[in-house]
């Protein structure tokens, strides 16, 4: 139907709008491009598609929620619609109602399974992506109820446990009512199965209710049909067997949208077995008798897979085998590290996903950081199989995940080279063609130097990382492209292709020179050496992208004044509650971007890095996760996925670099160990350890032993290491905080006496 393209759509839209008294939308939208630099792509279609889906659901939410506030809604709705809560958002002219205050959830699962059930902060379990949820309540005969989404935070515990590999427990207590919910995923008969274990207690008689809800942490998710099986031990949902109960259901209630929430009719003990709702808002509650002052336990199983899985799927212990382990006295930091490693394993079943729900799709940008976290955790095979998929995503040399983002090629080439360095493996022959095409694409994509503009020789204007602003000539793209060309040159050296290696190396040098020229001109414009997001921008929060030159790329020296001035600007102007607040798009505190600044400070020997780490640790959820952006009032998620895997990767990388990092041809050890970890803990001796850690020089295990002073002996700190080097042992520099000089130096250790520490 090619003739459709010839229809005068703009004229028709304009005529229709004016005929109905509306402003001309075409003229209004036509102004949008004036706010951005000219670009071949206005905005990636992938982002538009995701936004349309999000707001389509938000529109449904606006038609359902505010007119039915007597329903039991998920936690975010109960908070965001409460006018006395900090999370309250006036609805007024908002066409869509979206979770903007408590985007927090935690994924559970087993390694290499594509299904990630999520649990919200009040125990609401959503077994399948973007579908219905299960809630659990206590209803007493004297009219009281315990509803987790409405419970006070003072009466709640919510935590992640490593029992069964990965599980989330939510405990709610209200006077004499007690409810414990534990959700995890296990392999059952060769298939992944989500299990919810419920334990309830009440001082008076009542019921434990397992409630089927037509919503999830994003909002409404339709249910049309519900049926309780004849044996009263399972539900069919929309015609499919979906939920199994360990016990026979004692009472059962269902409801349609027009009749209100099933919660409103639970004291009517006349059973209703099935319902069908044409609106798609069917609800049901399976009630189990709860005797006074006696615990009742119920188990609910939700099969996640219909087919048996390959026997090669690893268990959690197998997936964690060989990992880089951490031992430190800070229990919070320790827990966050353990949780982060499991988060990375869970979200790399084949591809790597930046999140279990909103971001359960692929981006090269997130993948580069997540894969780096996998490599630095020792999960080489898991990282390699993801990289193996990259050539198949290349289109005419461009590694495509989103149109108009020119950083992807540099990220792919950099992480390929990083894999080879850290694993001591050569690049695969199956990668060679993609590497060549990827490097040449960068060379050809660069703008010509035919003019004297601020962007001469840089990458074209593009959307780049969407949190930097409208289309522009972003330095983020340039730094990644330079690093990509350097990586491509090294990879071609390995293949023995000297001609391609020389081309990429020369192009990288030329590119770096053009960036330096651009930055020199920018200094004259903004009157300070800091690096704005683009040559044409004033300094603002978007400058966070320019820190890539220092971390993770290490293209500039740690003490480069331009790099450090950028970090200082961001700390002085863009911080809220100790963390980096990204004004653009995210409009929240970003854990992973805060850690980017911390990494720059760590390289520079600036002790403020640890304050940023502590702030990020405080911002983590009780289950050890970070949403992509954090609301400054509720401290809940306000943008993106409620469990951001990139943030988890950054925590691993931050801890790793505190213990060991590369700087040119040196291996720097212990430069991020705070003195507080070295203080006496009332023991004669305590130890910190990290490893085996992958570095470009080989695998290394580090231990720091603190020996307390006794019987006239002085306090000693022994830093020791064991390396399995890929070649000759590198130069090792110990930069333990507060160290003035080394008292004793041995082949694989340093002994620091008390007087050598500040």
C-alpha positions in Angstrom: 0.0 0.0 0.0 2.7 2.5 -1.1 0.0 5.0 -2.1 -0.5 5.7 1.7 2.8 7.5 1.7 1.4 10.0 -0.9 -1.5 11.1 1.2 -1.2 14.7 2.5 -1.2 13.6 6.2 0.2 16.9 7.5 -2.5 18.9 5.7 -5.2 16.5 6.9 -4.0 16.7 10.6 -3.8 20.5 10.4 -7.2 20.9 8.9 -8.8 18.5 11.5 -7.1 20.2 14.4 -8.2 23.6 13.3 -11.7 22.5 12.6 -12.1 21.3 16.2 -10.5 24.3 17.7 -7.1 22.8 18.5 -3.7 24.4 18.0 -1.9 23.1 15.0 0.1 20.1 16.3 2.3 19.8 13.2 3.5 23.4 13.6 4.0 22.9 17.3 6.0 19.7 16.9 7.9 21.2 14.1 9.6 23.5 16.6 11.2 20.6 18.4 14.2 20.3 16.1 15.2 23.8 16.9 16.2 22.7 20.4 18.8 20.2 19.1 21.8 20.2 16.8 21.0 19.0 13.3 21.2 15.2 13.1 20.3 12.4 10.8 18.1 10.8 13.6 15.8 13.0 15.6 15.1 10.4 18.3 15.7 6.7 18.4 12.5 4.8 17.4 13.3 2.3 20.2 12.8 5.0 22.8 9.6 6.2 21.2 8.3 2.7 21.1 9.1 2.2 24.8 7.6 5.5 25.7 4.4 4.8 23.9 3.9 1.5 25.7 4.7 3.1 29.1 2.2 6.0 28.5 -0.4 3.7 27.0 -0.4 1.8 30.3 -0.3 5.1 32.2 -3.5 6.1 30.3 -5.2 2.9 31.3 -4.1 3.6 34.9 -5.6 7.1 34.8 -9.0 5.6 33.7 -9.0 2.9 36.4 -7.1 3.8 39.6 -8.4 7.2 40.6 -12.0 6.1 40.3 -11.5 3.0 42.4 -9.4 4.0 45.3 -11.4 1.6 47.6 -9.5 -1.3 45.8 -6.3 -2.7 47.3 -3.6 -1.3 45.0 0.1 -2.0 44.8 2.4 -0.1 47.1 3.4 2.6 44.7 -0.3 3.5 44.1 -1.1 3.5 47.8 1.7 6.0 48.3 1.5 8.1 45.2 -2.2 8.7 45.5 -2.0 9.6 49.2 -2.3 13.4 49.6 -0.5 13.2 53.0 2.5 11.3 51.6 5.7 12.7 50.2 5.1 10.6 47.2 1.8 12.3 46.3 1.6 13.6 42.7 -1.4 15.8 41.8 -3.2 14.3 38.8 -4.8 17.5 37.4 -4.0 17.7 33.6 -1.9 14.5 33.6 -3.2 12.2 30.9 -1.2 9.3 32.2 -0.6 8.0 35.7 2.8 6.3 36.0 4.8 5.0 38.9 7.2 7.9 39.4 7.9 7.5 43.1 8.5 3.9 44.0 10.0 2.1 41.0 11.6 -0.5 43.2 11.5 -4.3 42.7 13.9 -7.2 43.0 14.2 -10.0 40.5 14.5 -13.6 41.6 15.4 -16.6 39.4 17.9 -19.2 38.6 20.9 -18.9 36.3 20.3 -19.1 32.5 16.5 -18.9 32.9 14.8 -16.1 30.8 12.0 -15.7 33.3 12.6 -13.1 36.1 9.8 -12.9 38.6 9.9 -9.6 40.5 8.9 -8.8 44.1 8.0 -5.2 45.1 8.8 -3.6 48.4 5.7 -5.0 50.1 6.0 -8.6 48.8 3.7 -8.3 45.7 4.9 -11.1 43.4 4.8 -10.7 39.6 5.8 -14.0 38.2 5.8 -13.1 34.5 6.9 -10.1 32.6 4.2 -7.4 32.4 1.4 -9.7 33.7 -0.7 -10.2 36.8 0.5 -10.4 40.4 -0.1 -12.3 43.6 -0.7 -10.5 46.9 -1.1 -12.0 50.4 -3.4 -10.7 53.1 -4.7 -11.6 56.5 -8.4 -11.1 57.1 -9.8 -11.6 60.6 -13.3 -12.6 61.7 -13.6 -9.5 63.8 -13.1 -7.2 60.7 -9.4 -6.4 60.8 -7.0 -6.9 57.9 -3.3 -6.9 57.3 -2.6 -5.6 53.8 1.1 -5.3 53.0 0.7 -2.4 50.5 -0.9 -0.3 53.2 1.3 -1.3 56.1 3.5 1.1 57.9 7.2 0.9 57.2 7.8 0.7 60.9 6.2 -2.7 60.9 8.0 -4.2 57.9 11.1 -6.0 57.0 12.1 -6.6 53.4 15.4 -8.3 52.6 17.3 -10.5 50.1 18.6 -13.8 51.1 20.9 -16.3 49.3 18.9 -19.3 50.5 17.8 -21.3 47.5 20.3 -19.1 45.5 18.2 -16.0 45.5 15.1 -15.2 47.5 13.2 -12.2 48.8 11.5 -12.2 52.2 8.9 -9.7 53.3 7.7 -9.6 56.9 4.8 -7.5 58.0 3.6 -7.2 61.6 0.7 -5.2 62.9 -0.1 -5.7 66.6 -1.1 -9.3 66.8 -1.2 -10.0 63.0 2.0 -11.4 61.4 2.6 -12.2 57.8 5.9 -13.6 56.3 6.3 -14.0 52.5 9.3 -15.6 50.9 9.6 -15.9 47.1 12.3 -17.7 45.2 12.7 -19.8 42.0 13.8 -23.4 41.9 14.2 -26.1 39.4 11.3 -28.6 39.7 11.1 -31.6 37.4 13.5 -29.9 35.0 11.5 -26.7 34.8 11.9 -23.4 36.6 9.1 -22.9 39.1 8.5 -19.7 41.2 7.6 -20.6 44.8 5.9 -18.3 47.3 6.0 -19.5 50.9 3.5 -17.8 53.2 3.4 -18.0 57.0 0.7 -16.2 58.9 -0.4 -15.7 62.5 -3.3 -14.0 64.1 -4.5 -13.7 67.7 -8.1 -14.2 66.5 -9.6 -16.5 63.9 -9.6 -15.5 60.3 -8.1 -16.4 56.9 -4.9 -16.2 54.9 -5.8 -14.8 51.5 -3.8 -15.4 48.4 -5.1 -12.6 46.1 -4.9 -12.6 42.3 -4.4 -9.0 41.2 -4.8 -7.5 37.7 -1.8 -5.2 38.0 2.0 -5.1 38.7 4.5 -2.4 39.8 3.9 -0.5 36.5 0.1 -0.5 36.7 -2.9 -2.3 35.3 -2.3 -5.7 33.6 -5.5 -7.3 32.4 -7.1 -10.6 33.7 -10.3 -11.7 31.8 -11.0 -15.2 33.3 -10.3 -16.9 36.6 -11.3 -20.4 37.6 -10.6 -22.5 40.7 -10.0 -26.1 39.9 -12.5 -28.8 41.1 -10.0 -30.1 43.5 -9.7 -26.6 44.9 -5.9 -26.6 44.7 -5.1 -24.5 41.6 -6.1 -21.5 39.4 -6.6 -21.3 35.7 -6.0 -17.7 34.5 -7.3 -16.7 31.1 -7.6 -20.4 30.2 -4.1 -21.5 31.3 -3.1 -23.5 34.4 -1.0 -20.9 36.3 -1.1 -21.2 40.1 -0.9 -24.3 42.4 -1.7 -24.3 46.1 -0.2 -26.7 48.6 -3.5 -26.9 50.6 -7.1 -27.1 49.6 -8.7 -23.7 49.4 -11.3 -23.4 52.2 -13.2 -20.4 50.7 -13.0 -18.7 47.3 -14.2 -15.4 46.1 -14.1 -13.7 42.7 -15.2 -10.4 41.4 -15.6 -8.4 38.2 -14.7 -4.8 37.7 -18.3 -3.5 37.8 -18.7 -5.3 41.2 -15.5 -3.8 42.7 -12.5 -5.4 44.2 -12.7 -8.9 45.6 -11.3 -7.4 48.8 -14.7 -5.7 49.4 -16.6 -9.0 49.5 -14.3 -11.3 51.5 -16.6 -11.7 54.4 -19.2 -13.2 52.2 -18.3 -16.9 52.6 -20.6 -18.1 49.8 -18.1 -19.6 47.3 -17.9 -18.3 43.8 -15.6 -20.6 41.7 -15.2 -18.7 38.4 -15.6 -15.3 36.8 -15.2 -13.6 33.5 -14.7 -9.8 33.2 -15.1 -8.1 29.9 -13.2 -5.1 31.1 -10.2 -7.3 32.1 -10.1 -6.4 35.8 -11.1 -9.7 37.3 -9.9 -10.4 40.8 -9.9 -13.5 43.0 -9.0 -14.5 46.5 -8.2 -18.0 47.8 -8.8 -18.1 51.5 -7.3 -20.6 53.9 -8.5 -21.0 57.5 -6.4 -19.4 60.1 -6.9 -20.6 63.7 -6.5 -18.3 66.6 -2.8 -18.0 67.9 -1.6 -20.7 65.5 0.8 -20.4 62.6 -0.5 -21.3 59.2 1.8 -22.1 56.3 0.8 -22.1 52.7 3.0 -22.7 49.6 2.1 -21.4 46.2 3.8 -22.6 43.0 3.8 -20.9 39.7 5.5 -22.9 36.8 7.6 -20.5 34.8 8.4 -22.9 31.9 6.4 -25.5 30.0 9.3 -27.4 28.5 12.1 -29.2 30.3 15.3 -27.3 30.3 18.7 -28.5 29.1 20.7 -30.4 31.7 23.6 -28.0 31.1 21.8 -25.2 33.0 24.0 -24.5 36.0 22.8 -24.4 39.6 23.6 -21.3 41.7 26.7 -22.9 43.3 28.0 -23.9 39.9 27.3 -20.4 38.4 29.2 -18.8 41.3 32.1 -21.1 41.2 35.5 -19.4 40.6 34.1 -16.0 41.3 36.2 -13.1 42.7 35.4 -13.2 46.4 35.4 -10.3 48.9 36.0 -10.2 52.6 35.7 -6.9 54.4 34.5 -5.8 57.9 31.8 -3.5 56.4 28.7 -5.8 56.3 26.7 -3.5 54.2 29.4 -3.1 51.5 29.9 -6.9 51.6 26.2 -7.7 51.2 25.9 -5.2 48.2 28.8 -6.9 46.5 27.3 -10.4 47.0 23.9 -9.2 45.7 25.5 -7.5 42.7 27.3 -10.6 41.5 24.1 -12.6 41.7 22.3 -9.8 39.9 24.7 -10.0 37.0 24.5 -13.8 36.8 20.7 -13.7 36.8 20.5 -11.0 34.1 22.8 -12.7 31.7 20.9 -15.9 30.6 22.2 -15.4 27.0 22.0 -11.8 26.3 22.6 -9.3 29.1 19.7 -7.2 30.3 19.9 -3.9 32.1 16.9 -4.8 34.2 14.3 -7.6 34.8 11.3 -5.6 33.7 11.3 -2.1 32.1 14.7 -2.7 30.6 14.5 -6.4 29.7 16.0 -5.7 26.3 19.4 -5.2 24.9 21.6 -2.0 24.6 25.3 -2.1 23.8 26.0 0.7 26.2 24.7 -1.1 29.3 26.1 -4.4 28.0 29.7 -3.0 27.9 29.5 -2.1 31.6 27.7 -5.2 32.7 30.1 -7.4 30.8 33.0 -5.6 32.4 31.4 -6.4 35.8 31.2 -10.0 34.7 34.8 -10.1 33.7 36.0 -8.5 36.9 34.0 -11.0 38.8 35.7 -13.9 37.0 32.7 -15.0 34.9 34.6 -15.2 31.7 32.5 -17.8 29.9 29.3 -15.9 30.6 30.8 -12.7 29.2 32.2 -14.5 26.2 29.0 -15.9 25.0 27.4 -12.5 25.1 30.2 -11.0 23.1 29.8 -13.8 20.6 26.3 -12.4 19.8 27.7 -8.9 18.9 28.7 -9.5 15.2 25.1 -10.6 14.5 23.9 -7.2 15.6 26.1 -5.3 13.2 24.6 -3.5 10.3 26.9 -2.1 7.6 29.6 -1.7 10.3 27.4 -0.1 12.9 26.7 -2.1 16.1 23.0 -1.3 16.3 20.9 -1.3 19.4 19.5 2.2 18.9 19.6 4.6 16.0 21.4 7.9 16.4 23.7 6.8 19.2 27.3 6.9 18.1 28.9 5.3 21.1 28.1 1.7 20.5 31.0 0.8 18.2 33.5 2.2 20.6 31.9 0.3 23.5 31.9 -3.0 21.6 35.5 -2.8 20.5 36.6 -1.7 24.0 34.9 -4.5 25.8 36.2 -7.1 23.2 39.7 -5.9 23.9 39.1 -5.8 27.6 37.9 -9.4 27.5 41.1 -10.5 25.7 43.2 -8.6 28.2 41.5 -9.9 31.3 41.1 -13.5 30.2 44.4 -13.8 28.4 42.6 -15.1 25.3 43.1 -13.9 21.8 40.2 -12.5 19.9 38.1 -15.1 18.1 38.4 -15.4 14.3 34.6 -15.1 14.2 35.1 -11.5 15.6 37.7 -10.3 13.1 35.3 -9.1 10.4 33.1 -7.3 12.8 36.1 -5.6 14.4 37.4 -4.4 11.1 34.0 -3.1 10.0 33.4 -1.6 13.4 36.7 0.3 13.4 36.3 1.5 9.8 32.7 2.7 10.6 34.1 5.0 13.2 36.7 6.3 10.8 34.1 7.0 8.2 31.5 8.4 10.6 33.8 11.1 12.0 33.1 14.6 10.6 35.5 16.1 8.2 37.9 18.9 9.2 36.8 21.1 6.3 35.8 23.9 8.6 36.9 25.6 11.8 33.9 24.8 13.9 34.0 23.5 17.5 32.9 20.0 16.2 35.4 19.7 13.4 36.7 16.1 13.3 34.3 14.9 16.0 31.5 12.4 15.8 28.2 13.7 14.3 25.4 15.1 16.3 23.3 12.4 17.8 21.0 11.4 20.6 23.9 9.5 22.3 23.2 8.5 25.9 19.6 9.7 26.3 20.3 11.3 29.7 22.7 13.9 28.2 20.0 15.9 26.4 18.8 16.7 22.9 20.9 15.7 19.8 24.4 17.3 20.0 28.0 16.7 19.3 28.7 14.7 22.5 32.2 14.2 23.9 30.9 11.0 25.3 30.7 9.6 21.8 34.1 10.9 20.9 35.9 9.4 23.9 34.3 6.0 23.4 35.2 6.1 19.7 38.8 7.0 20.4 39.0 4.1 22.9 37.3 1.8 20.4 39.9 2.7 17.7 42.7 2.0 20.2 41.2 -1.3 21.1 40.6 -2.2 17.4 44.3 -1.5 16.7 45.4 -3.8 19.5 43.0 -6.5 18.3 44.3 -6.2 14.7 47.9 -6.5 16.1 46.8 -9.9 17.5 45.4 -11.0 14.2 48.6 -9.9 12.5 46.9 -7.3 10.3 49.5 -4.6 10.6 47.9 -2.4 8.0 44.5 -2.2 9.8 46.2 -1.7 13.1 48.2 1.2 11.8 45.1 2.8 10.3 43.1 2.6 13.5 46.1 3.8 15.6 46.7 6.8 13.4 43.0 7.6 13.3 42.8 7.4 17.1 45.7 9.8 17.4 44.2 12.2 14.9 40.8 12.0 16.7 42.4 12.7 20.1 44.1 15.8 18.6 40.8 17.1 17.2 39.1 16.7 20.6 41.9 18.6 22.3 41.6 21.4 19.8 37.8 21.5 20.4 38.3 21.6 24.2 40.9 24.4 23.9 38.3 26.5 22.1 35.6 25.5 24.7 37.8 26.8 27.6 37.7 30.3 26.0 33.9 30.0 25.8 33.2 28.8 29.3 36.2 30.3 31.1 37.3 27.1 32.9 38.9 23.8 31.9 35.9 21.5 32.8 34.5 19.5 29.9 30.8 20.2 29.1 28.6 17.5 27.5 29.3 19.0 24.0 31.3 21.9 22.6 28.1 24.0 22.4 26.7 23.3 25.9 27.2 25.3 29.1 28.3 23.2 32.0 25.4 21.3 33.4 24.6 17.8 34.6 25.2 16.4 31.1 28.9 16.9 31.7 28.8 13.5 33.6 29.2 11.8 30.2 32.5 13.5 29.6 34.0 11.7 32.6 34.2 8.6 30.5 37.7 9.8 29.4 38.9 9.2 32.9 36.6 6.3 33.8 36.3 3.7 32.5 38.5 4.5 29.6 41.7 5.8 31.3 42.5 7.8 28.2 43.8 10.7 30.3 46.1 10.7 33.3 44.5 10.6 36.8 45.5 14.2 37.6 44.4 15.8 34.3 43.1 19.2 35.4 40.2 19.1 32.8 39.0 15.9 34.2 39.2 16.9 37.9 37.6 20.3 37.2 34.7 18.5 35.6 34.3 16.3 38.7 34.5 19.3 41.0 31.8 21.1 39.0 29.5 18.1 39.2 30.1 17.7 43.0 29.5 21.4 43.6 26.5 21.9 41.5 24.7 18.5 40.8 24.6 16.6 44.1 21.6 15.8 46.3 21.9 13.8 49.5 25.5 12.9 48.7 24.8 11.5 45.2 24.8 12.8 41.7 21.4 14.2 40.7 20.8 14.0 36.9 18.4 16.8 36.0 17.9 15.5 32.4 15.4 12.8 31.8 16.2 10.8 34.9 15.4 13.7 37.4 16.7 11.6 40.2 19.8 10.6 42.1 21.9 8.1 40.0 23.9 5.4 41.8 25.9 4.3 38.9 26.8 7.8 37.7 27.7 8.8 41.3 30.2 5.9 41.2 31.6 7.2 37.9 32.6 10.3 39.8 33.9 8.2 42.6 36.1 6.3 40.2 37.6 9.5 38.9 38.4 10.6 42.4 39.9 7.2 43.3 42.3 7.4 40.4 43.3 10.9 41.5 43.9 9.8 45.1 41.1 12.1 46.3 39.6 10.7 49.5 36.1 12.0 48.6 35.6 8.8 46.6 34.7 6.9 49.8 32.0 9.5 50.8 30.4 8.8 47.4 30.6 5.1 47.9 28.9 5.4 51.3 26.2 7.6 49.8 25.5 5.0 47.1 25.4 2.2 49.8 22.8 4.2 51.8 20.7 4.6 48.7 20.5 0.9 48.0 17.2 -0.8 48.7 16.9 -3.3 51.6 17.4 -6.0 49.0 20.7 -4.5 47.8 19.4 -3.0 44.6 19.3 0.4 43.0 16.6 1.7 40.6 18.0 3.7 37.7 17.2 7.0 39.3 16.1 7.7 42.9 13.4 10.1 44.0 15.0 12.7 46.4 12.0 12.6 48.7 10.7 9.0 48.8 14.1 7.5 48.0 12.2 5.1 45.8 12.8 4.7 42.1 11.6 7.5 39.8 12.8 6.4 36.4 13.8 3.3 34.5 13.9 -0.2 35.8 13.4 -0.8 39.5 16.5 -3.0 39.6 19.2 -1.5 37.4 21.8 -4.1 36.5 24.3 -1.5 35.3 24.3 0.0 38.8 25.1 -3.5 40.2 28.0 -3.8 37.8 29.3 -0.5 38.9 29.3 -1.5 42.5 31.4 -4.6 41.7 33.8 -2.4 39.6 34.1 0.2 42.3 35.0 -2.4 45.0 37.4 -4.1 42.6 39.3 -0.9 41.9 39.5 -0.1 45.6 41.6 -3.3 45.9 43.3 -3.5 42.5 43.4 -1.5 39.3 45.7 -1.0 36.3 47.3 2.3 35.6 49.5 2.3 32.5 52.0 -0.6 33.1 51.5 -0.6 36.9 49.2 -2.6 39.1 47.9 -0.4 41.9 46.8 -2.2 45.1 44.8 -1.2 48.1 44.4 2.5 47.0 40.7 2.5 47.9 40.9 0.8 51.3 39.5 3.2 53.9 41.3 3.4 57.3 38.0 2.5 59.0 38.4 -1.0 57.7 41.8 -1.3 59.3 40.9 -0.2 62.8 41.1 -2.8 65.5 37.9 -4.8 66.0 38.8 -6.1 69.4 40.6 -9.0 67.9 44.3 -9.9 67.8 44.1 -10.1 64.1 41.6 -9.5 61.3 41.9 -9.8 57.5 40.5 -8.2 54.4 40.8 -10.2 51.2 39.8 -9.9 47.5 40.3 -12.4 44.7 41.1 -14.1 42.5 40.8 -10.8 40.6 41.3 -10.6 36.9 43.7 -7.9 35.7 45.5 -7.2 32.4 48.6 -8.7 34.0 47.1 -11.9 35.3 44.9 -13.3 38.2 45.8 -11.9 41.6 44.5 -12.5 45.1 45.1 -9.8 47.7 44.9 -10.0 51.5 45.4 -7.2 54.1 46.0 -8.5 57.6 45.8 -6.2 60.5 47.7 -7.3 63.6 46.8 -5.5 66.8 49.5 -4.2 69.1 50.3 -6.5 72.1 53.0 -7.0 74.7 55.0 -4.0 73.5 54.7 -4.9 69.8 53.5 -2.2 67.4 50.4 -2.6 65.3 51.3 -4.0 61.9 49.4 -4.1 58.6 50.6 -6.8 56.1 49.6 -6.4 52.5 50.3 -9.5 50.6 49.4 -10.9 47.2 49.6 -14.0 45.1 49.6 -13.6 41.3 49.3 -16.0 38.4 50.8 -13.7 35.9 50.2 -14.0 32.1 53.8 -12.9 31.6 56.4 -11.1 33.7 55.2 -9.8 37.0 54.2 -6.2 36.6 55.4 -3.3 38.7 53.2 -3.4 41.9 52.4 -0.2 43.7 50.7 -0.3 47.1 48.8 2.9 47.9 47.2 2.0 51.2 45.4 5.1 52.5 47.5 7.0 55.1 50.7 5.1 54.2 53.8 7.4 54.5 56.4 4.9 53.6 57.0 1.1 53.6 58.7 -0.3 56.6 59.6 -3.7 55.2 59.3 -4.9 51.6 59.2 -8.5 50.6 58.7 -10.2 47.3 55.0 -10.7 47.6 54.1 -8.5 50.6 54.6 -5.3 52.4 54.7 -5.0 56.2 53.6 -1.6 57.5 54.4 -0.6 61.1 52.3 1.6 63.2 54.5 4.7 62.8 54.2 4.5 59.0 50.4 5.1 59.1 48.9 8.5 59.6 
